[in-house]
Amino acid sequence: MPKFFKTDIASGADLKVFVTDIRSDADAVIFETSDQWAATEKLIWCYTDIQGEADKIVCFTGSQWDADLVVFKTDVQSDVAWMNSGKEGLL
């Protein structure tokens, strides 16, 4: 499944992401892990420090209106879900 590289440069990102505190505002509910083997599906995100290993480069934005994808982070891996299935193609 995809590994992500975080960048602070929006123009260098494949995907601009905003993290919301309101689940109903999210396009997707994601779970973050540091174990790449636990990232078994698109909504379980694992990050790499090596840009060449990444499947997607993401930039976290401070505004929902600047984002391609709005996510809500969950602490429960089985809670991941698409809230807006129209955005699935972004990952």
N, C-alpha and C positions, 0 to 999 in steps of 0.2 A: 504494500500500500504506500501511498505517497509520504515522502519525507519533505519537510519544509525547511527553508533557510530564511531567517528573518533579516530584513534590511530596513534601514531608516530612510532610504531613498525611494520615494514613491514611483519615480519614473523608471527605476530599475526592477520593479516588482512585476510579477505575473498577475498578482492578485492583491488588491487593497482590502483589508479586513478591519471591521469595527467590532469591538467586544461590547455587548450590551448587558446590563444587569436585569433586563426585563425579558424573560423567556419568550413571551408572545410577540416581541419585536424582532426576534431572530429569524434568519433564513435557515439556520442550522444550529443544532445543539451538538457541541463537540466535547471530546474528552482528550486531554493532553497527557502524554506519557513520555518518559525519558527512555523507555525500552522499545527499540525499533521492532522487536519481534512481537510486541503486544499491539502494534499498530496494524491490525488485521483488516481494517476497512477504512474508507475515505474520511469518515468523521472521527476517527481516532488519530490524532495528530502527534507526530514525533518530529522533533527538530534536529537538524544537523548543523555543526559549525563549519562544515566544508560545503561551499556553494556548489561545487561540481557534483556532489552526491545527491543534491536536492532534486526532487521532481518538480517542485514549485517554489518560487521566491515570493515571499509575502511581506507586505508592509502593513503594520498596524496603524490605523489612522485615528485621529482624535474626534472625528465627526462621522456620523452615520451617513451623511449625504455625500461624503467623499469616497465611501466604500463600495466595492463590488459585491461584498458578502458581509452580512451582519451575523455574528455568532454569539451564542450564549455558552459559557463554559460550565460543564457539569463535573461533579466529583464521582459520579457513578457511571462506569464504562458502559453498562447496558442501557443507559438513558439516551444515548446518541440517536438523533433522528433529524430528518429533513423536515423543516416547518414550511419551506417554500420549495417544492420539488422542481420548480422552473429554474432554480439556480444550480441544480446537480451537475450540469455540464461544466461549471467553473472548476471543478476538481477533477 
